Amino acid sequence: MAETTRITVTLPTADVEELKKLTDNVSAYVAEAVARRIRHQLRDAEFRRYEEERGAFTEEELAEARARIAEALGPDSTAERAA
């Protein structure tokens, strides 16, 4: 199990009410949301670095990447899951 640190977070009451409808484990839910956001920010920074060094992605590169993502996610994939 990963090492953890206890913190206090303040959220809007309405968000907490909705969150509790979605899960019994608020800590795990929030931890996954934070981890996902960190991954996205790191990915976006890497894409920016790549483009600064090598130029913008071509339409062909983007199409190939989309095809690979769709293949990896399988036939039930949606655009939201790829994000």
PyMOL Python script that loads the backbone (N, CA, C, O; Angstrom):
from pymol import cmd

cmd.read_pdbstr("""\
ATOM      1  N   MET A   1       0.834  -1.176   0.000  1.00  0.00           N
ATOM      2  CA  MET A   1       0.000   0.000   0.000  1.00  0.00           C
ATOM      3  C   MET A   1       0.883   1.244   0.000  1.00  0.00           C
ATOM      4  O   MET A   1       1.927   1.282   0.651  1.00  0.00           O
ATOM      5  N   ALA A   2       0.445   2.261  -0.742  1.00  0.00           N
ATOM      6  CA  ALA A   2       1.218   3.488  -0.851  1.00  0.00           C
ATOM      7  C   ALA A   2       1.203   4.265   0.455  1.00  0.00           C
ATOM      8  O   ALA A   2       0.221   4.241   1.198  1.00  0.00           O
ATOM      9  N   GLU A   3       2.291   4.947   0.721  1.00  0.00           N
ATOM     10  CA  GLU A   3       2.361   5.801   1.899  1.00  0.00           C
ATOM     11  C   GLU A   3       1.344   6.924   1.748  1.00  0.00           C
ATOM     12  O   GLU A   3       1.141   7.434   0.646  1.00  0.00           O
ATOM     13  N   THR A   4       0.713   7.306   2.831  1.00  0.00           N
ATOM     14  CA  THR A   4      -0.296   8.358   2.775  1.00  0.00           C
ATOM     15  C   THR A   4      -0.012   9.436   3.799  1.00  0.00           C
ATOM     16  O   THR A   4       0.703   9.213   4.775  1.00  0.00           O
ATOM     17  N   THR A   5      -0.578  10.603   3.566  1.00  0.00           N
ATOM     18  CA  THR A   5      -0.501  11.724   4.483  1.00  0.00           C
ATOM     19  C   THR A   5      -1.909  12.272   4.671  1.00  0.00           C
ATOM     20  O   THR A   5      -2.632  12.490   3.699  1.00  0.00           O
ATOM     21  N   ARG A   6      -2.288  12.488   5.900  1.00  0.00           N
ATOM     22  CA  ARG A   6      -3.615  13.023   6.199  1.00  0.00           C
ATOM     23  C   ARG A   6      -3.585  14.540   6.035  1.00  0.00           C
ATOM     24  O   ARG A   6      -2.705  15.214   6.570  1.00  0.00           O
ATOM     25  N   ILE A   7      -4.568  15.077   5.279  1.00  0.00           N
ATOM     26  CA  ILE A   7      -4.696  16.520   5.108  1.00  0.00           C
ATOM     27  C   ILE A   7      -6.164  16.907   5.291  1.00  0.00           C
ATOM     28  O   ILE A   7      -7.050  16.052   5.317  1.00  0.00           O
ATOM     29  N   THR A   8      -6.393  18.179   5.414  1.00  0.00           N
ATOM     30  CA  THR A   8      -7.751  18.703   5.471  1.00  0.00           C
ATOM     31  C   THR A   8      -8.005  19.478   4.193  1.00  0.00           C
ATOM     32  O   THR A   8      -7.188  20.300   3.779  1.00  0.00           O
ATOM     33  N   VAL A   9      -9.142  19.211   3.572  1.00  0.00           N
ATOM     34  CA  VAL A   9      -9.513  19.894   2.336  1.00  0.00           C
ATOM     35  C   VAL A   9     -10.889  20.513   2.533  1.00  0.00           C
ATOM     36  O   VAL A   9     -11.788  19.878   3.085  1.00  0.00           O
ATOM     37  N   THR A  10     -11.050  21.740   2.088  1.00  0.00           N
ATOM     38  CA  THR A  10     -12.336  22.408   2.174  1.00  0.00           C
ATOM     39  C   THR A  10     -12.977  22.402   0.786  1.00  0.00           C
ATOM     40  O   THR A  10     -12.382  22.853  -0.193  1.00  0.00           O
ATOM     41  N   LEU A  11     -14.204  21.882   0.726  1.00  0.00           N
ATOM     42  CA  LEU A  11     -14.951  21.797  -0.529  1.00  0.00           C
ATOM     43  C   LEU A  11     -16.320  22.423  -0.347  1.00  0.00           C
ATOM     44  O   LEU A  11     -16.830  22.485   0.772  1.00  0.00           O
ATOM     45  N   PRO A  12     -16.920  22.886  -1.431  1.00  0.00           N
ATOM     46  CA  PRO A  12     -18.290  23.393  -1.334  1.00  0.00           C
ATOM     47  C   PRO A  12     -19.229  22.292  -0.830  1.00  0.00           C
ATOM     48  O   PRO A  12     -19.112  21.135  -1.234  1.00  0.00           O
ATOM     49  N   THR A  13     -20.148  22.657   0.044  1.00  0.00           N
ATOM     50  CA  THR A  13     -21.061  21.693   0.651  1.00  0.00           C
ATOM     51  C   THR A  13     -21.818  20.893  -0.399  1.00  0.00           C
ATOM     52  O   THR A  13     -21.959  19.677  -0.264  1.00  0.00           O
ATOM     53  N   ALA A  14     -22.300  21.548  -1.429  1.00  0.00           N
ATOM     54  CA  ALA A  14     -23.061  20.845  -2.474  1.00  0.00           C
ATOM     55  C   ALA A  14     -22.197  19.781  -3.151  1.00  0.00           C
ATOM     56  O   ALA A  14     -22.690  18.702  -3.479  1.00  0.00           O
ATOM     57  N   ASP A  15     -20.910  20.076  -3.364  1.00  0.00           N
ATOM     58  CA  ASP A  15     -20.015  19.093  -3.973  1.00  0.00           C
ATOM     59  C   ASP A  15     -19.821  17.895  -3.059  1.00  0.00           C
ATOM     60  O   ASP A  15     -19.797  16.755  -3.522  1.00  0.00           O
ATOM     61  N   VAL A  16     -19.682  18.150  -1.763  1.00  0.00           N
ATOM     62  CA  VAL A  16     -19.506  17.052  -0.802  1.00  0.00           C
ATOM     63  C   VAL A  16     -20.750  16.168  -0.775  1.00  0.00           C
ATOM     64  O   VAL A  16     -20.644  14.942  -0.724  1.00  0.00           O
ATOM     65  N   GLU A  17     -21.916  16.785  -0.809  1.00  0.00           N
ATOM     66  CA  GLU A  17     -23.164  16.016  -0.815  1.00  0.00           C
ATOM     67  C   GLU A  17     -23.235  15.107  -2.040  1.00  0.00           C
ATOM     68  O   GLU A  17     -23.610  13.940  -1.928  1.00  0.00           O
ATOM     69  N   GLU A  18     -22.877  15.638  -3.206  1.00  0.00           N
ATOM     70  CA  GLU A  18     -22.881  14.829  -4.436  1.00  0.00           C
ATOM     71  C   GLU A  18     -21.816  13.751  -4.384  1.00  0.00           C
ATOM     72  O   GLU A  18     -22.047  12.621  -4.816  1.00  0.00           O
ATOM     73  N   LEU A  19     -20.661  14.093  -3.862  1.00  0.00           N
ATOM     74  CA  LEU A  19     -19.563  13.134  -3.744  1.00  0.00           C
ATOM     75  C   LEU A  19     -19.973  11.949  -2.887  1.00  0.00           C
ATOM     76  O   LEU A  19     -19.681  10.803  -3.231  1.00  0.00           O
ATOM     77  N   LYS A  20     -20.638  12.210  -1.786  1.00  0.00           N
ATOM     78  CA  LYS A  20     -21.065  11.134  -0.894  1.00  0.00           C
ATOM     79  C   LYS A  20     -22.132  10.245  -1.533  1.00  0.00           C
ATOM     80  O   LYS A  20     -22.301   9.093  -1.132  1.00  0.00           O
ATOM     81  N   LYS A  21     -22.850  10.773  -2.523  1.00  0.00           N
ATOM     82  CA  LYS A  21     -23.812   9.956  -3.273  1.00  0.00           C
ATOM     83  C   LYS A  21     -23.083   9.005  -4.218  1.00  0.00           C
ATOM     84  O   LYS A  21     -23.596   7.938  -4.553  1.00  0.00           O
ATOM     85  N   LEU A  22     -21.892   9.396  -4.641  1.00  0.00           N
ATOM     86  CA  LEU A  22     -21.124   8.614  -5.614  1.00  0.00           C
ATOM     87  C   LEU A  22     -20.265   7.526  -4.982  1.00  0.00           C
ATOM     88  O   LEU A  22     -19.996   6.501  -5.609  1.00  0.00           O
ATOM     89  N   THR A  23     -19.833   7.748  -3.738  1.00  0.00           N
ATOM     90  CA  THR A  23     -18.878   6.809  -3.150  1.00  0.00           C
ATOM     91  C   THR A  23     -18.983   6.774  -1.635  1.00  0.00           C
ATOM     92  O   THR A  23     -19.356   7.756  -0.993  1.00  0.00           O
ATOM     93  N   ASP A  24     -18.646   5.628  -1.088  1.00  0.00           N
ATOM     94  CA  ASP A  24     -18.519   5.498   0.363  1.00  0.00           C
ATOM     95  C   ASP A  24     -17.097   5.801   0.811  1.00  0.00           C
ATOM     96  O   ASP A  24     -16.847   5.995   2.000  1.00  0.00           O
ATOM     97  N   ASN A  25     -16.161   5.842  -0.138  1.00  0.00           N
ATOM     98  CA  ASN A  25     -14.755   6.075   0.179  1.00  0.00           C
ATOM     99  C   ASN A  25     -14.310   7.393  -0.453  1.00  0.00           C
ATOM    100  O   ASN A  25     -13.707   7.413  -1.527  1.00  0.00           O
ATOM    101  N   VAL A  26     -14.618   8.484   0.230  1.00  0.00           N
ATOM    102  CA  VAL A  26     -14.307   9.812  -0.291  1.00  0.00           C
ATOM    103  C   VAL A  26     -12.805   9.981  -0.482  1.00  0.00           C
ATOM    104  O   VAL A  26     -12.375  10.560  -1.479  1.00  0.00           O
ATOM    105  N   SER A  27     -12.004   9.490   0.448  1.00  0.00           N
ATOM    106  CA  SER A  27     -10.550   9.635   0.337  1.00  0.00           C
ATOM    107  C   SER A  27     -10.019   8.985  -0.938  1.00  0.00           C
ATOM    108  O   SER A  27      -9.219   9.589  -1.653  1.00  0.00           O
ATOM    109  N   ALA A  28     -10.452   7.777  -1.225  1.00  0.00           N
ATOM    110  CA  ALA A  28      -9.986   7.088  -2.434  1.00  0.00           C
ATOM    111  C   ALA A  28     -10.451   7.817  -3.686  1.00  0.00           C
ATOM    112  O   ALA A  28      -9.699   7.936  -4.654  1.00  0.00           O
ATOM    113  N   TYR A  29     -11.677   8.300  -3.672  1.00  0.00           N
ATOM    114  CA  TYR A  29     -12.228   9.018  -4.824  1.00  0.00           C
ATOM    115  C   TYR A  29     -11.416  10.277  -5.100  1.00  0.00           C
ATOM    116  O   TYR A  29     -11.027  10.542  -6.238  1.00  0.00           O
ATOM    117  N   VAL A  30     -11.166  11.051  -4.045  1.00  0.00           N
ATOM    118  CA  VAL A  30     -10.400  12.289  -4.193  1.00  0.00           C
ATOM    119  C   VAL A  30      -8.957  11.977  -4.596  1.00  0.00           C
ATOM    120  O   VAL A  30      -8.389  12.667  -5.443  1.00  0.00           O
ATOM    121  N   ALA A  31      -8.366  10.949  -3.999  1.00  0.00           N
ATOM    122  CA  ALA A  31      -6.984  10.578  -4.349  1.00  0.00           C
ATOM    123  C   ALA A  31      -6.872  10.226  -5.827  1.00  0.00           C
ATOM    124  O   ALA A  31      -5.909  10.622  -6.483  1.00  0.00           O
ATOM    125  N   GLU A  32      -7.850   9.480  -6.362  1.00  0.00           N
ATOM    126  CA  GLU A  32      -7.825   9.121  -7.787  1.00  0.00           C
ATOM    127  C   GLU A  32      -8.003  10.353  -8.656  1.00  0.00           C
ATOM    128  O   GLU A  32      -7.347  10.477  -9.690  1.00  0.00           O
ATOM    129  N   ALA A  33      -8.879  11.268  -8.257  1.00  0.00           N
ATOM    130  CA  ALA A  33      -9.077  12.497  -9.030  1.00  0.00           C
ATOM    131  C   ALA A  33      -7.799  13.339  -9.054  1.00  0.00           C
ATOM    132  O   ALA A  33      -7.437  13.896 -10.090  1.00  0.00           O
ATOM    133  N   VAL A  34      -7.129  13.428  -7.922  1.00  0.00           N
ATOM    134  CA  VAL A  34      -5.875  14.185  -7.852  1.00  0.00           C
ATOM    135  C   VAL A  34      -4.800  13.512  -8.710  1.00  0.00           C
ATOM    136  O   VAL A  34      -4.089  14.182  -9.460  1.00  0.00           O
ATOM    137  N   ALA A  35      -4.686  12.201  -8.597  1.00  0.00           N
ATOM    138  CA  ALA A  35      -3.684  11.465  -9.391  1.00  0.00           C
ATOM    139  C   ALA A  35      -3.938  11.647 -10.880  1.00  0.00           C
ATOM    140  O   ALA A  35      -2.997  11.841 -11.649  1.00  0.00           O
ATOM    141  N   ARG A  36      -5.206  11.587 -11.294  1.00  0.00           N
ATOM    142  CA  ARG A  36      -5.551  11.769 -12.705  1.00  0.00           C
ATOM    143  C   ARG A  36      -5.156  13.169 -13.164  1.00  0.00           C
ATOM    144  O   ARG A  36      -4.595  13.331 -14.247  1.00  0.00           O
ATOM    145  N   ARG A  37      -5.443  14.170 -12.354  1.00  0.00           N
ATOM    146  CA  ARG A  37      -5.110  15.550 -12.715  1.00  0.00           C
ATOM    147  C   ARG A  37      -3.600  15.726 -12.835  1.00  0.00           C
ATOM    148  O   ARG A  37      -3.126  16.388 -13.759  1.00  0.00           O
ATOM    149  N   ILE A  38      -2.843  15.139 -11.910  1.00  0.00           N
ATOM    150  CA  ILE A  38      -1.382  15.213 -11.980  1.00  0.00           C
ATOM    151  C   ILE A  38      -0.875  14.554 -13.259  1.00  0.00           C
ATOM    152  O   ILE A  38      -0.021  15.113 -13.948  1.00  0.00           O
ATOM    153  N   ARG A  39      -1.397  13.364 -13.584  1.00  0.00           N
ATOM    154  CA  ARG A  39      -0.979  12.684 -14.827  1.00  0.00           C
ATOM    155  C   ARG A  39      -1.257  13.554 -16.042  1.00  0.00           C
ATOM    156  O   ARG A  39      -0.419  13.646 -16.939  1.00  0.00           O
ATOM    157  N   HIS A  40      -2.413  14.189 -16.083  1.00  0.00           N
ATOM    158  CA  HIS A  40      -2.770  15.034 -17.224  1.00  0.00           C
ATOM    159  C   HIS A  40      -1.835  16.236 -17.326  1.00  0.00           C
ATOM    160  O   HIS A  40      -1.402  16.600 -18.419  1.00  0.00           O
ATOM    161  N   GLN A  41      -1.527  16.845 -16.192  1.00  0.00           N
ATOM    162  CA  GLN A  41      -0.626  17.997 -16.225  1.00  0.00           C
ATOM    163  C   GLN A  41       0.775  17.592 -16.668  1.00  0.00           C
ATOM    164  O   GLN A  41       1.408  18.310 -17.443  1.00  0.00           O
ATOM    165  N   LEU A  42       1.264  16.461 -16.190  1.00  0.00           N
ATOM    166  CA  LEU A  42       2.581  15.974 -16.612  1.00  0.00           C
ATOM    167  C   LEU A  42       2.591  15.627 -18.090  1.00  0.00           C
ATOM    168  O   LEU A  42       3.548  15.932 -18.802  1.00  0.00           O
ATOM    169  N   ARG A  43       1.517  14.987 -18.551  1.00  0.00           N
ATOM    170  CA  ARG A  43       1.406  14.649 -19.974  1.00  0.00           C
ATOM    171  C   ARG A  43       1.395  15.902 -20.827  1.00  0.00           C
ATOM    172  O   ARG A  43       2.094  15.980 -21.837  1.00  0.00           O
ATOM    173  N   ASP A  44       0.593  16.893 -20.416  1.00  0.00           N
ATOM    174  CA  ASP A  44       0.517  18.130 -21.184  1.00  0.00           C
ATOM    175  C   ASP A  44       1.854  18.856 -21.225  1.00  0.00           C
ATOM    176  O   ASP A  44       2.226  19.416 -22.257  1.00  0.00           O
ATOM    177  N   ALA A  45       2.577  18.851 -20.113  1.00  0.00           N
ATOM    178  CA  ALA A  45       3.906  19.480 -20.080  1.00  0.00           C
ATOM    179  C   ALA A  45       4.857  18.755 -21.017  1.00  0.00           C
ATOM    180  O   ALA A  45       5.670  19.388 -21.690  1.00  0.00           O
ATOM    181  N   GLU A  46       4.763  17.439 -21.066  1.00  0.00           N
ATOM    182  CA  GLU A  46       5.625  16.657 -21.963  1.00  0.00           C
ATOM    183  C   GLU A  46       5.286  16.943 -23.417  1.00  0.00           C
ATOM    184  O   GLU A  46       6.184  17.065 -24.250  1.00  0.00           O
ATOM    185  N   PHE A  47       4.007  17.049 -23.730  1.00  0.00           N
ATOM    186  CA  PHE A  47       3.604  17.389 -25.104  1.00  0.00           C
ATOM    187  C   PHE A  47       4.133  18.771 -25.494  1.00  0.00           C
ATOM    188  O   PHE A  47       4.633  18.952 -26.604  1.00  0.00           O
ATOM    189  N   ARG A  48       4.024  19.739 -24.593  1.00  0.00           N
ATOM    190  CA  ARG A  48       4.543  21.079 -24.883  1.00  0.00           C
ATOM    191  C   ARG A  48       6.048  21.039 -25.115  1.00  0.00           C
ATOM    192  O   ARG A  48       6.553  21.667 -26.045  1.00  0.00           O
ATOM    193  N   ARG A  49       6.771  20.294 -24.262  1.00  0.00           N
ATOM    194  CA  ARG A  49       8.220  20.186 -24.419  1.00  0.00           C
ATOM    195  C   ARG A  49       8.564  19.568 -25.769  1.00  0.00           C
ATOM    196  O   ARG A  49       9.453  20.051 -26.470  1.00  0.00           O
ATOM    197  N   TYR A  50       7.859  18.498 -26.133  1.00  0.00           N
ATOM    198  CA  TYR A  50       8.091  17.817 -27.404  1.00  0.00           C
ATOM    199  C   TYR A  50       7.884  18.791 -28.562  1.00  0.00           C
ATOM    200  O   TYR A  50       8.708  18.869 -29.473  1.00  0.00           O
ATOM    201  N   GLU A  51       6.772  19.536 -28.520  1.00  0.00           N
ATOM    202  CA  GLU A  51       6.480  20.459 -29.610  1.00  0.00           C
ATOM    203  C   GLU A  51       7.465  21.622 -29.663  1.00  0.00           C
ATOM    204  O   GLU A  51       7.779  22.106 -30.750  1.00  0.00           O
ATOM    205  N   GLU A  52       7.957  22.082 -28.515  1.00  0.00           N
ATOM    206  CA  GLU A  52       8.954  23.145 -28.503  1.00  0.00           C
ATOM    207  C   GLU A  52      10.254  22.667 -29.151  1.00  0.00           C
ATOM    208  O   GLU A  52      10.930  23.434 -29.838  1.00  0.00           O
ATOM    209  N   GLU A  53      10.599  21.396 -28.930  1.00  0.00           N
ATOM    210  CA  GLU A  53      11.838  20.850 -29.480  1.00  0.00           C
ATOM    211  C   GLU A  53      11.697  20.420 -30.937  1.00  0.00           C
ATOM    212  O   GLU A  53      12.641  20.556 -31.715  1.00  0.00           O
ATOM    213  N   ARG A  54      10.524  19.900 -31.314  1.00  0.00           N
ATOM    214  CA  ARG A  54      10.391  19.272 -32.635  1.00  0.00           C
ATOM    215  C   ARG A  54       9.314  19.864 -33.519  1.00  0.00           C
ATOM    216  O   ARG A  54       9.137  19.425 -34.655  1.00  0.00           O
ATOM    217  N   GLY A  55       8.598  20.844 -33.023  1.00  0.00           N
ATOM    218  CA  GLY A  55       7.513  21.441 -33.796  1.00  0.00           C
ATOM    219  C   GLY A  55       6.189  20.764 -33.482  1.00  0.00           C
ATOM    220  O   GLY A  55       6.138  19.732 -32.812  1.00  0.00           O
ATOM    221  N   ALA A  56       5.131  21.366 -33.979  1.00  0.00           N
ATOM    222  CA  ALA A  56       3.783  20.875 -33.714  1.00  0.00           C
ATOM    223  C   ALA A  56       3.582  19.481 -34.298  1.00  0.00           C
ATOM    224  O   ALA A  56       4.195  19.113 -35.300  1.00  0.00           O
ATOM    225  N   PHE A  57       2.711  18.717 -33.647  1.00  0.00           N
ATOM    226  CA  PHE A  57       2.354  17.403 -34.174  1.00  0.00           C
ATOM    227  C   PHE A  57       1.661  17.579 -35.520  1.00  0.00           C
ATOM    228  O   PHE A  57       0.871  18.504 -35.704  1.00  0.00           O
ATOM    229  N   THR A  58       1.957  16.704 -36.438  1.00  0.00           N
ATOM    230  CA  THR A  58       1.289  16.743 -37.741  1.00  0.00           C
ATOM    231  C   THR A  58      -0.080  16.080 -37.625  1.00  0.00           C
ATOM    232  O   THR A  58      -0.343  15.349 -36.670  1.00  0.00           O
ATOM    233  N   GLU A  59      -0.937  16.334 -38.589  1.00  0.00           N
ATOM    234  CA  GLU A  59      -2.253  15.687 -38.614  1.00  0.00           C
ATOM    235  C   GLU A  59      -2.103  14.169 -38.683  1.00  0.00           C
ATOM    236  O   GLU A  59      -2.897  13.436 -38.094  1.00  0.00           O
ATOM    237  N   GLU A  60      -1.085  13.701 -39.402  1.00  0.00           N
ATOM    238  CA  GLU A  60      -0.844  12.260 -39.501  1.00  0.00           C
ATOM    239  C   GLU A  60      -0.469  11.670 -38.136  1.00  0.00           C
ATOM    240  O   GLU A  60      -0.960  10.608 -37.754  1.00  0.00           O
ATOM    241  N   GLU A  61       0.403  12.369 -37.410  1.00  0.00           N
ATOM    242  CA  GLU A  61       0.796  11.905 -36.085  1.00  0.00           C
ATOM    243  C   GLU A  61      -0.405  11.866 -35.139  1.00  0.00           C
ATOM    244  O   GLU A  61      -0.573  10.914 -34.376  1.00  0.00           O
ATOM    245  N   LEU A  62      -1.231  12.901 -35.195  1.00  0.00           N
ATOM    246  CA  LEU A  62      -2.410  12.950 -34.339  1.00  0.00           C
ATOM    247  C   LEU A  62      -3.393  11.838 -34.690  1.00  0.00           C
ATOM    248  O   LEU A  62      -3.969  11.216 -33.797  1.00  0.00           O
ATOM    249  N   ALA A  63      -3.588  11.587 -35.976  1.00  0.00           N
ATOM    250  CA  ALA A  63      -4.490  10.518 -36.395  1.00  0.00           C
ATOM    251  C   ALA A  63      -3.975   9.158 -35.940  1.00  0.00           C
ATOM    252  O   ALA A  63      -4.753   8.315 -35.494  1.00  0.00           O
ATOM    253  N   GLU A  64      -2.673   8.944 -36.052  1.00  0.00           N
ATOM    254  CA  GLU A  64      -2.089   7.677 -35.599  1.00  0.00           C
ATOM    255  C   GLU A  64      -2.245   7.512 -34.086  1.00  0.00           C
ATOM    256  O   GLU A  64      -2.560   6.424 -33.604  1.00  0.00           O
ATOM    257  N   ALA A  65      -2.024   8.584 -33.352  1.00  0.00           N
ATOM    258  CA  ALA A  65      -2.168   8.527 -31.900  1.00  0.00           C
ATOM    259  C   ALA A  65      -3.610   8.214 -31.515  1.00  0.00           C
ATOM    260  O   ALA A  65      -3.850   7.390 -30.633  1.00  0.00           O
ATOM    261  N   ARG A  66      -4.569   8.863 -32.167  1.00  0.00           N
ATOM    262  CA  ARG A  66      -5.977   8.593 -31.873  1.00  0.00           C
ATOM    263  C   ARG A  66      -6.333   7.144 -32.174  1.00  0.00           C
ATOM    264  O   ARG A  66      -7.061   6.508 -31.411  1.00  0.00           O
ATOM    265  N   ALA A  67      -5.825   6.626 -33.274  1.00  0.00           N
ATOM    266  CA  ALA A  67      -6.103   5.232 -33.641  1.00  0.00           C
ATOM    267  C   ALA A  67      -5.520   4.278 -32.612  1.00  0.00           C
ATOM    268  O   ALA A  67      -6.167   3.302 -32.233  1.00  0.00           O
ATOM    269  N   ARG A  68      -4.311   4.548 -32.161  1.00  0.00           N
ATOM    270  CA  ARG A  68      -3.682   3.681 -31.150  1.00  0.00           C
ATOM    271  C   ARG A  68      -4.435   3.729 -29.827  1.00  0.00           C
ATOM    272  O   ARG A  68      -4.595   2.705 -29.163  1.00  0.00           O
ATOM    273  N   ILE A  69      -4.891   4.903 -29.447  1.00  0.00           N
ATOM    274  CA  ILE A  69      -5.656   5.038 -28.200  1.00  0.00           C
ATOM    275  C   ILE A  69      -6.954   4.259 -28.311  1.00  0.00           C
ATOM    276  O   ILE A  69      -7.310   3.508 -27.403  1.00  0.00           O
ATOM    277  N   ALA A  70      -7.660   4.433 -29.415  1.00  0.00           N
ATOM    278  CA  ALA A  70      -8.928   3.724 -29.618  1.00  0.00           C
ATOM    279  C   ALA A  70      -8.710   2.213 -29.596  1.00  0.00           C
ATOM    280  O   ALA A  70      -9.514   1.477 -29.023  1.00  0.00           O
ATOM    281  N   GLU A  71      -7.640   1.756 -30.209  1.00  0.00           N
ATOM    282  CA  GLU A  71      -7.326   0.323 -30.219  1.00  0.00           C
ATOM    283  C   GLU A  71      -7.015  -0.182 -28.811  1.00  0.00           C
ATOM    284  O   GLU A  71      -7.451  -1.263 -28.415  1.00  0.00           O
ATOM    285  N   ALA A  72      -6.261   0.614 -28.070  1.00  0.00           N
ATOM    286  CA  ALA A  72      -5.890   0.204 -26.708  1.00  0.00           C
ATOM    287  C   ALA A  72      -7.100   0.149 -25.783  1.00  0.00           C
ATOM    288  O   ALA A  72      -7.187  -0.717 -24.912  1.00  0.00           O
ATOM    289  N   LEU A  73      -8.027   1.073 -25.978  1.00  0.00           N
ATOM    290  CA  LEU A  73      -9.215   1.119 -25.115  1.00  0.00           C
ATOM    291  C   LEU A  73     -10.270   0.097 -25.522  1.00  0.00           C
ATOM    292  O   LEU A  73     -11.136  -0.257 -24.721  1.00  0.00           O
ATOM    293  N   GLY A  74     -10.201  -0.369 -26.740  1.00  0.00           N
ATOM    294  CA  GLY A  74     -11.145  -1.387 -27.187  1.00  0.00           C
ATOM    295  C   GLY A  74     -12.410  -0.801 -27.766  1.00  0.00           C
ATOM    296  O   GLY A  74     -12.581   0.418 -27.804  1.00  0.00           O
ATOM    297  N   PRO A  75     -13.298  -1.672 -28.216  1.00  0.00           N
ATOM    298  CA  PRO A  75     -14.491  -1.241 -28.933  1.00  0.00           C
ATOM    299  C   PRO A  75     -15.488  -0.468 -28.077  1.00  0.00           C
ATOM    300  O   PRO A  75     -16.323   0.252 -28.624  1.00  0.00           O
ATOM    301  N   ASP A  76     -15.427  -0.591 -26.760  1.00  0.00           N
ATOM    302  CA  ASP A  76     -16.364   0.103 -25.892  1.00  0.00           C
ATOM    303  C   ASP A  76     -15.875   1.467 -25.475  1.00  0.00           C
ATOM    304  O   ASP A  76     -16.528   2.129 -24.669  1.00  0.00           O
ATOM    305  N   SER A  77     -14.735   1.913 -26.003  1.00  0.00           N
ATOM    306  CA  SER A  77     -14.126   3.161 -25.549  1.00  0.00           C
ATOM    307  C   SER A  77     -14.943   4.361 -25.980  1.00  0.00           C
ATOM    308  O   SER A  77     -15.676   4.322 -26.968  1.00  0.00           O
ATOM    309  N   THR A  78     -14.795   5.439 -25.204  1.00  0.00           N
ATOM    310  CA  THR A  78     -15.404   6.726 -25.532  1.00  0.00           C
ATOM    311  C   THR A  78     -14.336   7.776 -25.487  1.00  0.00           C
ATOM    312  O   THR A  78     -13.258   7.549 -24.937  1.00  0.00           O
ATOM    313  N   ALA A  79     -14.615   8.917 -26.053  1.00  0.00           N
ATOM    314  CA  ALA A  79     -13.636  10.014 -26.051  1.00  0.00           C
ATOM    315  C   ALA A  79     -13.317  10.440 -24.626  1.00  0.00           C
ATOM    316  O   ALA A  79     -12.182  10.819 -24.334  1.00  0.00           O
ATOM    317  N   GLU A  80     -14.306  10.382 -23.731  1.00  0.00           N
ATOM    318  CA  GLU A  80     -14.073  10.784 -22.342  1.00  0.00           C
ATOM    319  C   GLU A  80     -13.075   9.880 -21.655  1.00  0.00           C
ATOM    320  O   GLU A  80     -12.237  10.364 -20.894  1.00  0.00           O
ATOM    321  N   ARG A  81     -13.139   8.572 -21.899  1.00  0.00           N
ATOM    322  CA  ARG A  81     -12.182   7.656 -21.271  1.00  0.00           C
ATOM    323  C   ARG A  81     -10.778   7.914 -21.758  1.00  0.00           C
ATOM    324  O   ARG A  81      -9.823   7.680 -21.017  1.00  0.00           O
ATOM    325  N   ALA A  82     -10.617   8.393 -22.988  1.00  0.00           N
ATOM    326  CA  ALA A  82      -9.293   8.654 -23.536  1.00  0.00           C
ATOM    327  C   ALA A  82      -8.680   9.922 -22.946  1.00  0.00           C
ATOM    328  O   ALA A  82      -7.461  10.086 -22.972  1.00  0.00           O
ATOM    329  N   ALA A  83      -9.488  10.795 -22.428  1.00  0.00           N
ATOM    330  CA  ALA A  83      -8.981  12.061 -21.893  1.00  0.00           C
ATOM    331  C   ALA A  83      -8.251  11.899 -20.591  1.00  0.00           C
ATOM    332  O   ALA A  83      -7.771  12.882 -20.026  1.00  0.00           O
TER     333      ALA A  83
END
""", "prot")
cmd.dss("prot")
cmd.show_as("cartoon", "prot")
cmd.util.cbc("prot")
cmd.orient("prot")
